[in-house]
């Protein structure tokens, strides 16, 4: 029976940068993969914060312009609602005696009657 060697197989191109990185990554996985990943996430959040703030500021500016135009007079002619008046107006109607009426259809429109 053959005895296997305890040495790892090293190809001739073992001196390339990716090969050295893979070998170092096996020895120090957090330092060469985890730490750069976490640093990228943290720095990305710092760089994206101003862009997100600018987006929301523009959105707020549009909302303020709309509310200012409404404040200039849109809706001034509304009548004021009195709840008691609406209640008694509804109570004065006879809600027990009513008749269901079909809506008149346009010519050529299907009326739903079988």
N, CA, C and O of each residue as an XYZ file, in Angstrom:
456
protein
N       0.816     -1.166      0.000
C       0.000      0.000      0.000
C       0.874      1.249      0.000
O       1.935      1.305      0.622
N       0.371      2.260     -0.736
C       1.128      3.500     -0.843
C       0.844      4.393      0.357
O      -0.270      4.418      0.879
N       1.821      5.090      0.766
C       1.693      6.023      1.885
C       1.587      7.431      1.299
O       2.420      7.849      0.495
N       0.542      8.153      1.722
C       0.346      9.505      1.216
C       1.254     10.465      1.950
O       1.513     10.311      3.144
N       1.726     11.442      1.234
C       2.606     12.438      1.837
C       1.785     13.437      2.650
O       0.621     13.688      2.337
N       2.377     13.995      3.672
C       1.689     14.985      4.488
C       1.821     16.392      3.905
O       1.183     17.320      4.402
N       2.624     16.568      2.880
C       2.786     17.880      2.258
C       1.591     18.190      1.363
O       1.031     17.290      0.737
N       1.205     19.446      1.303
C       0.151     19.880      0.406
C       0.729     20.042     -0.995
O       1.918     20.307     -1.171
N      -0.141     19.878     -1.981
C       0.283     20.073     -3.359
C       0.395     21.560     -3.649
O      -0.555     22.315     -3.447
N       1.548     21.968     -4.117
C       1.789     23.370     -4.450
C       2.071     23.457     -5.950
O       3.097     22.963     -6.417
N       1.155     24.088     -6.715
C       1.434     24.220     -8.141
C       2.593     25.191     -8.380
O       3.027     25.891     -7.466
N       3.072     25.223     -9.586
C       4.235     26.055     -9.897
C       3.899     27.550     -9.859
O       4.793     28.372     -9.660
N       2.616     27.916    -10.049
C       2.215     29.329    -10.035
C       1.802     29.776     -8.636
O       0.921     30.625     -8.497
N       2.409     29.232     -7.628
C       2.072     29.538     -6.238
C       2.510     30.929     -5.833
O       2.111     31.399     -4.768
N       3.303     31.597     -6.625
C       3.800     32.918     -6.257
C       2.885     34.043     -6.728
O       3.201     35.209     -6.495
N       1.757     33.737     -7.385
C       0.864     34.794     -7.849
C       0.131     35.416     -6.663
O       0.032     34.818     -5.591
N      -0.375     36.611     -6.874
C      -1.067     37.351     -5.812
C      -2.334     36.634     -5.328
O      -2.530     36.528     -4.117
N      -3.200     36.139     -6.218
C      -4.387     35.435     -5.725
C      -4.052     34.168     -4.933
O      -4.748     33.827     -3.977
N      -3.003     33.487     -5.327
C      -2.618     32.274     -4.599
C      -2.119     32.624     -3.205
O      -2.431     31.938     -2.232
N      -1.343     33.696     -3.117
C      -0.862     34.114     -1.786
C      -2.016     34.604     -0.915
O      -2.022     34.382      0.296
N      -3.006     35.281     -1.543
C      -4.167     35.749     -0.781
C      -4.975     34.571     -0.246
O      -5.396     34.584      0.910
N      -5.194     33.556     -1.078
C      -5.933     32.375     -0.628
C      -5.222     31.679      0.521
O      -5.861     31.224      1.469
N      -3.914     31.597      0.436
C      -3.160     30.949      1.513
C      -3.239     31.769      2.794
O      -3.403     31.212      3.880
N      -3.124     33.089      2.674
C      -3.204     33.951      3.861
C      -4.628     33.976      4.408
O      -4.824     34.085      5.618
N      -5.630     33.874      3.520
C      -7.027     33.874      3.956
C      -7.338     32.647      4.803
O      -8.128     32.723      5.744
N      -6.733     31.545      4.478
C      -6.950     30.338      5.278
C      -6.386     30.501      6.684
O      -6.910     29.925      7.638
N      -5.334     31.272      6.812
C      -4.726     31.477      8.141
C      -5.402     32.593      8.939
O      -5.537     32.488     10.158
N      -5.822     33.651      8.265
C      -6.406     34.816      8.943
C      -7.718     35.213      8.256
O      -7.747     36.220      7.550
N      -8.793     34.458      8.440
C     -10.019     34.755      7.686
C     -10.679     36.076      8.077
O     -11.176     36.784      7.201
N     -10.700     36.431      9.365
C     -11.370     37.665      9.766
C     -10.601     38.886      9.292
O     -11.202     39.846      8.809
N      -9.292     38.863      9.422
C      -8.483     40.028      9.054
C      -8.533     40.294      7.556
O      -8.477     41.450      7.138
N      -8.636     39.257      6.745
C      -8.573     39.456      5.300
C      -9.935     39.427      4.608
O     -10.035     39.815      3.444
N     -10.975     38.981      5.289
C     -12.299     38.991      4.671
C     -13.322     39.730      5.532
O     -14.009     40.622      5.036
N     -13.432     39.379      6.798
C     -14.453     39.949      7.676
C     -14.259     41.426      7.949
O     -15.208     42.205      7.862
N     -13.041     41.817      8.277
C     -12.760     43.215      8.596
C     -12.975     44.138      7.391
O     -13.605     45.184      7.549
N     -12.479     43.799      6.194
C     -12.779     44.669      5.049
C     -14.274     44.732      4.726
O     -14.770     45.776      4.302
N     -14.988     43.634      4.921
C     -16.426     43.632      4.655
C     -17.153     44.563      5.619
O     -17.978     45.372      5.193
N     -16.862     44.459      6.890
C     -17.505     45.327      7.891
C     -17.126     46.782      7.653
O     -17.971     47.669      7.777
N     -15.862     47.040      7.311
C     -15.426     48.414      7.047
C     -16.170     48.986      5.836
O     -16.537     50.161      5.839
N     -16.393     48.178      4.813
C     -17.129     48.632      3.638
C     -18.560     48.997      4.008
O     -19.078     50.010      3.539
N     -19.205     48.189      4.838
C     -20.580     48.467      5.235
C     -20.665     49.765      6.051
O     -21.555     50.584      5.822
N     -19.754     49.949      6.989
C     -19.782     51.142      7.846
C     -19.482     52.395      7.037
O     -20.192     53.394      7.156
N     -18.437     52.352      6.212
C     -18.096     53.526      5.408
C     -19.177     53.820      4.374
O     -19.452     54.985      4.083
N     -19.789     52.788      3.819
C     -20.879     52.990      2.869
C     -22.053     53.708      3.507
O     -22.677     54.562      2.876
N     -22.360     53.369      4.752
C     -23.469     54.046      5.416
C     -23.153     55.528      5.655
O     -24.042     56.375      5.570
N     -21.876     55.841      5.955
C     -21.506     57.241      6.146
C     -21.551     58.017      4.840
O     -21.932     59.187      4.829
N     -21.166     57.380      3.735
C     -21.180     58.067      2.454
C     -22.594     58.209      1.894
O     -22.866     59.170      1.174
N     -23.493     57.290      2.202
C     -24.849     57.347      1.657
C     -25.802     58.206      2.490
O     -26.875     58.568      2.009
N     -25.438     58.531      3.708
C     -26.303     59.339      4.569
C     -26.602     60.717      3.973
O     -27.767     61.116      3.962
N     -25.605     61.466      3.476
C     -25.935     62.775      2.881
C     -26.828     62.665      1.651
O     -27.694     63.513      1.437
N     -26.627     61.632      0.845
C     -27.465     61.470     -0.348
C     -28.911     61.190      0.049
O     -29.837     61.711     -0.572
N     -29.105     60.385      1.062
C     -30.458     60.083      1.527
C     -31.100     61.328      2.137
O     -32.284     61.585      1.922
N     -30.323     62.099      2.894
C     -30.850     63.324      3.493
C     -31.276     64.312      2.406
O     -32.304     64.976      2.539
N     -30.499     64.409      1.346
C     -30.847     65.308      0.242
C     -32.148     64.880     -0.411
O     -32.969     65.723     -0.771
N     -32.340     63.596     -0.565
C     -33.569     63.079     -1.170
C     -34.789     63.468     -0.333
O     -35.792     63.935     -0.873
N     -34.700     63.276      0.974
C     -35.833     63.595      1.834
C     -36.061     65.100      1.946
O     -37.203     65.536      2.092
N     -35.000     65.899      1.882
C     -35.175     67.351      1.921
C     -35.910     67.841      0.683
O     -36.768     68.718      0.782
N     -35.588     67.287     -0.481
C     -36.298     67.670     -1.701
C     -37.760     67.267     -1.621
O     -38.634     68.024     -2.044
N     -38.036     66.093     -1.086
C     -39.420     65.644     -0.939
C     -40.183     66.572      0.002
O     -41.325     66.935     -0.284
N     -39.573     66.959      1.114
C     -40.225     67.873      2.063
C     -40.474     69.233      1.433
O     -41.489     69.869      1.715
N     -39.556     69.689      0.580
C     -39.720     70.982     -0.076
C     -40.938     70.963     -1.001
O     -41.681     71.943     -1.060
N     -41.149     69.858     -1.724
C     -42.318     69.749     -2.588
C     -43.602     69.771     -1.768
O     -44.579     70.413     -2.155
N     -43.601     69.072     -0.642
C     -44.784     69.035      0.225
C     -45.075     70.430      0.775
O     -46.238     70.827      0.846
N     -44.053     71.176      1.162
C     -44.261     72.518      1.691
C     -44.829     73.446      0.634
O     -45.689     74.268      0.947
N     -44.373     73.341     -0.616
C     -44.906     74.184     -1.674
C     -46.383     73.911     -1.878
O     -47.158     74.845     -2.081
N     -46.785     72.670     -1.831
C     -48.185     72.319     -2.009
C     -49.026     72.845     -0.851
O     -50.120     73.364     -1.074
N     -48.539     72.721      0.368
C     -49.328     73.186      1.502
C     -49.424     74.710      1.531
O     -50.419     75.253      2.010
N     -48.409     75.405      1.028
C     -48.478     76.867      0.977
C     -49.552     77.321     -0.011
O     -50.274     78.278      0.270
N     -49.669     76.664     -1.145
C     -50.695     77.056     -2.111
C     -52.086     76.764     -1.568
O     -53.029     77.511     -1.832
N     -52.215     75.687     -0.816
C     -53.509     75.404     -0.196
C     -53.842     76.455      0.844
O     -55.009     76.807      1.016
N     -52.844     76.957      1.535
C     -53.080     77.964      2.570
C     -53.482     79.310      1.982
O     -54.038     80.146      2.695
N     -53.217     79.538      0.706
C     -53.545     80.825      0.097
C     -55.033     81.020     -0.168
O     -55.469     82.144     -0.416
N     -55.801     79.970     -0.120
C     -57.228     80.212     -0.311
C     -58.005     79.043     -0.849
O     -59.221     79.141     -1.016
N     -57.354     77.956     -1.123
C     -58.096     76.794     -1.601
C     -58.877     76.232     -0.422
O     -58.298     75.931      0.622
N     -60.160     76.091     -0.582
C     -60.983     75.521      0.475
C     -61.584     76.531      1.430
O     -62.115     76.145      2.472
N     -61.516     77.823      1.103
C     -62.120     78.826      1.989
C     -63.639     78.856      1.879
O     -64.322     79.298      2.802
N     -64.171     78.382      0.743
C     -65.609     78.466      0.498
C     -66.376     77.269      1.047
O     -67.561     77.118      0.748
N     -65.754     76.440      1.817
C     -66.450     75.269      2.360
C     -67.463     75.708      3.411
O     -67.253     76.670      4.150
N     -68.561     74.971      3.450
C     -69.526     75.278      4.500
C     -69.113     74.541      5.773
O     -68.531     73.458      5.716
N     -69.413     75.123      6.885
C     -69.059     74.501      8.154
C     -70.085     73.428      8.484
O     -71.282     73.613      8.268
N     -69.617     72.324      9.000
C     -70.492     71.193      9.306
C     -70.833     71.202     10.784
O     -69.964     71.288     11.650
N     -72.136     71.109     11.041
C     -72.615     70.993     12.410
C     -73.136     69.565     12.573
O     -74.033     69.144     11.843
N     -72.584     68.831     13.515
C     -72.962     67.429     13.682
C     -74.428     67.273     14.087
O     -75.094     66.335     13.648
N     -74.927     68.173     14.911
C     -76.332     68.077     15.328
C     -77.256     68.269     14.137
O     -78.245     67.551     13.987
N     -76.935     69.228     13.300
C     -77.761     69.489     12.126
C     -77.757     68.270     11.187
O     -78.807     67.885     10.674
N     -76.612     67.679     10.965
C     -76.533     66.498     10.100
C     -77.295     65.322     10.705
O     -77.934     64.555      9.984
N     -77.230     65.182     12.015
C     -77.927     64.081     12.684
C     -79.433     64.231     12.532
O     -80.121     63.274     12.175
N     -79.951     65.425     12.801
C     -81.399     65.637     12.731
C     -81.912     65.599     11.287
O     -83.054     65.207     11.048
N     -81.083     66.000     10.333
C     -81.470     65.916      8.932
C     -81.611     64.448      8.524
O     -82.534     64.095      7.789
N     -80.711     63.603      8.990
C     -80.785     62.177      8.695
C     -81.938     61.520      9.444
O     -82.590     60.621      8.914
N     -82.196     61.965     10.678
C     -83.275     61.388     11.465
C     -84.640     61.762     10.897
O     -85.607     61.027     11.100
N     -84.742     62.890     10.187
C     -86.015     63.327      9.628
C     -86.413     62.491      8.414
O     -87.589     62.453      8.053
N     -85.467     61.830      7.789
C     -85.793     60.998      6.627
C     -86.450     59.701      7.087
O     -86.166     59.187      8.169
N     -87.316     59.198      6.255
C     -87.979     57.937      6.550
C     -87.116     56.814      5.955
O     -87.186     56.542      4.756
N     -86.317     56.178      6.783
C     -85.374     55.176      6.295
C     -85.993     53.794      6.165
O     -85.363     52.889      5.618
N     -87.218     53.611      6.659
C     -87.844     52.292      6.573
C     -88.570     52.093      5.245
O     -88.664     50.960      4.771
N     -89.073     53.133      4.645
C     -89.815     53.024      3.392
C     -88.961     53.588      2.257
O     -88.890     54.801      2.059
N     -88.328     52.703      1.533
C     -87.521     53.132      0.395
C     -87.707     52.137     -0.735
O     -88.132     51.003     -0.518
N     -87.395     52.557     -1.900
C     -87.579     51.728     -3.087
C     -86.263     51.656     -3.851
O     -85.596     52.669     -4.064
N     -85.900     50.441     -4.260
C     -84.668     50.272     -5.011
C     -84.930     50.577     -6.485
O     -85.847     50.016     -7.084
N     -84.131     51.461     -7.063
C     -84.299     51.837     -8.464
C     -83.021     51.510     -9.220
O     -81.914     51.741     -8.734
N     -83.199     50.964    -10.425
C     -82.053     50.643    -11.262
C     -81.533     51.908    -11.930
O     -82.299     52.814    -12.258
N     -80.247     51.954    -12.123
C     -79.639     53.075    -12.820
C     -79.860     52.879    -14.307
O     -79.685     51.774    -14.821
N     -80.238     53.924    -14.994
C     -80.491     53.830    -16.423
C     -79.157     53.619    -17.140
O     -78.185     54.328    -16.883
N     -79.124     52.634    -18.041
C     -77.903     52.297    -18.763
C     -77.823     53.077    -20.070
O     -78.831     53.540    -20.604
N     -76.614     53.207    -20.563
C     -76.403     53.850    -21.855
C     -76.871     52.914    -22.960
O     -76.907     51.702    -22.751
N     -77.225     53.430    -24.114
C     -77.666     52.557    -25.218
C     -76.540     51.603    -25.633
O     -75.400     52.017    -25.841
N     -76.888     50.318    -25.746
C     -75.912     49.307    -26.140
C     -75.118     48.731    -24.978
O     -74.363     47.779    -25.175
N     -75.262     49.276    -23.766
C     -74.542     48.787    -22.619
C     -75.326     47.635    -21.986
O     -76.551     47.699    -21.885
N     -74.626     46.588    -21.563
C     -75.282     45.449    -20.959
C     -75.824     45.873    -19.590
O     -75.111     46.481    -18.792
N     -77.095     45.545    -19.328
C     -77.722     45.994    -18.092
C     -77.665     44.975    -16.983
O     -78.062     45.282    -15.859
N     -77.185     43.764    -17.252
C     -77.021     42.772    -16.198
C     -78.263     41.987    -15.899
O     -78.244     41.150    -14.997
N     -79.351     42.214    -16.614
C     -80.569     41.467    -16.399
C     -80.518     40.220    -17.260
O     -80.215     40.297    -18.451
N     -80.814     39.056    -16.661
C     -80.766     37.805    -17.422
C     -82.035     37.595    -18.203
O     -82.170     36.591    -18.903
